[in-house]
Amino acid sequence: MTVSVQEADFNVADETARLTDGNTDIGAVVTFTGLVRGGTDTNPAATMTLEHYPGMTETELERIEAEAHDRWPLAATRIVHR
């Protein structure tokens, strides 16, 4: 169980490899990639600023992860948020 909230970019393929390395019983890997919407065709959104309270964000992500483990027989989880 790992939760990481960071500013730096990360490589999804590397994170998937870390999660699955040596784990032959994993039947699926699920990722989520969000898109920024807004603006118009002639004036698209150029940036997005995400603010959070350090400590509180990690605690909530850990709570969500623990609930997922309680509900389903998960082999492993890794949450990386940028």
C-alpha positions as CSV (number, residue, x, y, z in Angstrom):
1,M,0.0,0.0,0.0
2,T,1.6,3.2,-1.2
3,V,0.3,6.8,-1.5
4,S,2.3,9.5,-3.1
5,V,1.2,13.1,-3.9
6,Q,3.9,14.9,-5.8
7,E,4.6,17.8,-8.2
8,A,7.0,15.9,-10.4
9,D,5.9,14.0,-13.5
10,F,6.0,10.2,-13.3
11,N,5.9,7.4,-15.9
12,V,2.8,5.3,-15.7
13,A,4.6,2.3,-17.3
14,D,7.3,2.5,-14.6
15,E,4.7,2.7,-11.8
16,T,2.8,-0.3,-13.4
17,A,6.1,-2.3,-13.5
18,R,6.8,-1.5,-9.8
19,L,3.3,-2.7,-8.9
20,T,3.4,-5.9,-10.8
21,D,7.1,-6.9,-10.5
22,G,7.1,-10.4,-9.1
23,N,3.4,-10.5,-8.6
24,T,2.1,-13.3,-10.9
25,D,-1.4,-13.3,-9.4
26,I,-2.4,-9.8,-10.5
27,G,-5.4,-10.1,-13.0
28,A,-5.7,-6.4,-13.8
29,V,-4.0,-3.1,-13.4
30,V,-6.3,0.0,-13.4
31,T,-5.1,3.5,-14.0
32,F,-6.9,6.8,-14.2
33,T,-5.8,9.7,-16.3
34,G,-7.9,12.9,-16.1
35,L,-8.2,15.6,-18.7
36,V,-8.7,19.3,-18.2
37,R,-11.7,20.6,-20.0
38,G,-12.8,24.1,-20.4
39,G,-12.2,27.1,-22.6
40,T,-13.2,27.1,-26.3
41,D,-11.8,26.0,-29.6
42,T,-10.2,29.4,-30.1
43,N,-9.2,29.9,-26.5
44,P,-8.4,26.5,-24.9
45,A,-7.5,26.0,-21.3
46,A,-3.7,26.3,-21.0
47,T,-3.1,25.3,-17.4
48,M,-4.7,23.9,-14.3
49,T,-3.7,24.6,-10.7
50,L,-4.6,22.0,-8.1
51,E,-4.4,23.0,-4.5
52,H,-4.4,20.6,-1.6
53,Y,-3.6,20.5,2.1
54,P,-0.5,18.3,2.5
55,G,-1.2,15.6,5.0
56,M,-4.9,15.8,4.6
57,T,-4.8,14.7,1.0
58,E,-2.6,11.7,1.7
59,T,-4.7,10.7,4.7
60,E,-7.9,10.8,2.6
61,L,-6.3,8.8,-0.3
62,E,-5.1,6.2,2.3
63,R,-8.7,6.0,3.7
64,I,-10.0,5.4,0.2
65,E,-7.3,2.8,-0.4
66,A,-8.1,1.0,2.9
67,E,-11.8,1.0,2.0
68,A,-11.0,-0.6,-1.4
69,H,-9.0,-3.3,0.4
70,D,-11.9,-3.9,2.7
71,R,-14.4,-4.3,-0.2
72,W,-12.4,-6.3,-2.7
73,P,-9.6,-8.9,-2.5
74,L,-6.9,-6.6,-3.9
75,A,-3.3,-8.0,-4.2
76,A,-1.6,-4.6,-4.1
77,T,-2.4,-0.9,-4.6
78,R,-0.2,2.1,-5.4
79,I,-1.7,5.6,-5.6
80,V,0.4,8.3,-7.3
81,H,-1.1,11.7,-7.7
82,R,0.5,14.6,-9.5
